[in-house]
Amino acid sequence: MAEGATYVAGAGERIANGQKRSRLRQSSRVVRNVLVVVRT
């Protein structure tokens, strides 16, 4: 029972970390696009 609870908590953390990473990836892509526009 305790093992299952810790696994569920770990899965929640993993999902949260994945969402943070994808958000960072999207923002970095936007920054790159802005830099390209500024250069041209």
Chimera marker file (.cmm) of the C-alpha trace (Angstrom):
<marker_set name="trace">
<marker id="1" x="0.000" y="0.000" z="0.000" r="1" g="1" b="0" radius="0.5"/>
<marker id="2" x="2.707" y="2.494" z="0.977" r="1" g="1" b="0" radius="0.5"/>
<marker id="3" x="4.733" y="1.511" z="-2.095" r="1" g="1" b="0" radius="0.5"/>
<marker id="4" x="1.751" y="2.214" z="-4.332" r="1" g="1" b="0" radius="0.5"/>
<marker id="5" x="1.233" y="5.641" z="-2.749" r="1" g="1" b="0" radius="0.5"/>
<marker id="6" x="4.873" y="6.619" z="-3.219" r="1" g="1" b="0" radius="0.5"/>
<marker id="7" x="4.717" y="5.406" z="-6.837" r="1" g="1" b="0" radius="0.5"/>
<marker id="8" x="1.645" y="7.546" z="-7.520" r="1" g="1" b="0" radius="0.5"/>
<marker id="9" x="3.337" y="10.570" z="-5.911" r="1" g="1" b="0" radius="0.5"/>
<marker id="10" x="6.451" y="9.944" z="-8.013" r="1" g="1" b="0" radius="0.5"/>
<marker id="11" x="4.346" y="9.708" z="-11.175" r="1" g="1" b="0" radius="0.5"/>
<marker id="12" x="2.694" y="13.046" z="-10.342" r="1" g="1" b="0" radius="0.5"/>
<marker id="13" x="6.102" y="14.669" z="-9.889" r="1" g="1" b="0" radius="0.5"/>
<marker id="14" x="7.296" y="13.153" z="-13.156" r="1" g="1" b="0" radius="0.5"/>
<marker id="15" x="4.268" y="14.527" z="-15.024" r="1" g="1" b="0" radius="0.5"/>
<marker id="16" x="4.763" y="17.978" z="-13.447" r="1" g="1" b="0" radius="0.5"/>
<marker id="17" x="8.441" y="17.987" z="-14.402" r="1" g="1" b="0" radius="0.5"/>
<marker id="18" x="7.544" y="16.979" z="-17.964" r="1" g="1" b="0" radius="0.5"/>
<marker id="19" x="5.069" y="19.859" z="-18.248" r="1" g="1" b="0" radius="0.5"/>
<marker id="20" x="7.678" y="22.311" z="-16.922" r="1" g="1" b="0" radius="0.5"/>
<marker id="21" x="10.223" y="21.059" z="-19.432" r="1" g="1" b="0" radius="0.5"/>
<marker id="22" x="7.828" y="21.316" z="-22.381" r="1" g="1" b="0" radius="0.5"/>
<marker id="23" x="6.895" y="24.848" z="-21.307" r="1" g="1" b="0" radius="0.5"/>
<marker id="24" x="10.583" y="25.807" z="-21.146" r="1" g="1" b="0" radius="0.5"/>
<marker id="25" x="11.119" y="24.267" z="-24.574" r="1" g="1" b="0" radius="0.5"/>
<marker id="26" x="8.227" y="26.296" z="-26.020" r="1" g="1" b="0" radius="0.5"/>
<marker id="27" x="9.437" y="29.561" z="-24.465" r="1" g="1" b="0" radius="0.5"/>
<marker id="28" x="12.997" y="28.995" z="-25.715" r="1" g="1" b="0" radius="0.5"/>
<marker id="29" x="11.592" y="28.396" z="-29.214" r="1" g="1" b="0" radius="0.5"/>
<marker id="30" x="9.673" y="31.683" z="-29.001" r="1" g="1" b="0" radius="0.5"/>
<marker id="31" x="12.813" y="33.511" z="-27.842" r="1" g="1" b="0" radius="0.5"/>
<marker id="32" x="14.746" y="32.034" z="-30.765" r="1" g="1" b="0" radius="0.5"/>
<marker id="33" x="12.066" y="33.168" z="-33.225" r="1" g="1" b="0" radius="0.5"/>
<marker id="34" x="12.123" y="36.677" z="-31.751" r="1" g="1" b="0" radius="0.5"/>
<marker id="35" x="15.922" y="36.818" z="-32.063" r="1" g="1" b="0" radius="0.5"/>
<marker id="36" x="15.691" y="35.740" z="-35.706" r="1" g="1" b="0" radius="0.5"/>
<marker id="37" x="13.110" y="38.454" z="-36.400" r="1" g="1" b="0" radius="0.5"/>
<marker id="38" x="15.286" y="41.079" z="-34.674" r="1" g="1" b="0" radius="0.5"/>
<marker id="39" x="18.340" y="40.083" z="-36.719" r="1" g="1" b="0" radius="0.5"/>
<marker id="40" x="16.623" y="40.282" z="-40.110" r="1" g="1" b="0" radius="0.5"/>
<link id1="1" id2="2" r="1" g="1" b="0" radius="0.2"/>
<link id1="2" id2="3" r="1" g="1" b="0" radius="0.2"/>
<link id1="3" id2="4" r="1" g="1" b="0" radius="0.2"/>
<link id1="4" id2="5" r="1" g="1" b="0" radius="0.2"/>
<link id1="5" id2="6" r="1" g="1" b="0" radius="0.2"/>
<link id1="6" id2="7" r="1" g="1" b="0" radius="0.2"/>
<link id1="7" id2="8" r="1" g="1" b="0" radius="0.2"/>
<link id1="8" id2="9" r="1" g="1" b="0" radius="0.2"/>
<link id1="9" id2="10" r="1" g="1" b="0" radius="0.2"/>
<link id1="10" id2="11" r="1" g="1" b="0" radius="0.2"/>
<link id1="11" id2="12" r="1" g="1" b="0" radius="0.2"/>
<link id1="12" id2="13" r="1" g="1" b="0" radius="0.2"/>
<link id1="13" id2="14" r="1" g="1" b="0" radius="0.2"/>
<link id1="14" id2="15" r="1" g="1" b="0" radius="0.2"/>
<link id1="15" id2="16" r="1" g="1" b="0" radius="0.2"/>
<link id1="16" id2="17" r="1" g="1" b="0" radius="0.2"/>
<link id1="17" id2="18" r="1" g="1" b="0" radius="0.2"/>
<link id1="18" id2="19" r="1" g="1" b="0" radius="0.2"/>
<link id1="19" id2="20" r="1" g="1" b="0" radius="0.2"/>
<link id1="20" id2="21" r="1" g="1" b="0" radius="0.2"/>
<link id1="21" id2="22" r="1" g="1" b="0" radius="0.2"/>
<link id1="22" id2="23" r="1" g="1" b="0" radius="0.2"/>
<link id1="23" id2="24" r="1" g="1" b="0" radius="0.2"/>
<link id1="24" id2="25" r="1" g="1" b="0" radius="0.2"/>
<link id1="25" id2="26" r="1" g="1" b="0" radius="0.2"/>
<link id1="26" id2="27" r="1" g="1" b="0" radius="0.2"/>
<link id1="27" id2="28" r="1" g="1" b="0" radius="0.2"/>
<link id1="28" id2="29" r="1" g="1" b="0" radius="0.2"/>
<link id1="29" id2="30" r="1" g="1" b="0" radius="0.2"/>
<link id1="30" id2="31" r="1" g="1" b="0" radius="0.2"/>
<link id1="31" id2="32" r="1" g="1" b="0" radius="0.2"/>
<link id1="32" id2="33" r="1" g="1" b="0" radius="0.2"/>
<link id1="33" id2="34" r="1" g="1" b="0" radius="0.2"/>
<link id1="34" id2="35" r="1" g="1" b="0" radius="0.2"/>
<link id1="35" id2="36" r="1" g="1" b="0" radius="0.2"/>
<link id1="36" id2="37" r="1" g="1" b="0" radius="0.2"/>
<link id1="37" id2="38" r="1" g="1" b="0" radius="0.2"/>
<link id1="38" id2="39" r="1" g="1" b="0" radius="0.2"/>
<link id1="39" id2="40" r="1" g="1" b="0" radius="0.2"/>
</marker_set>
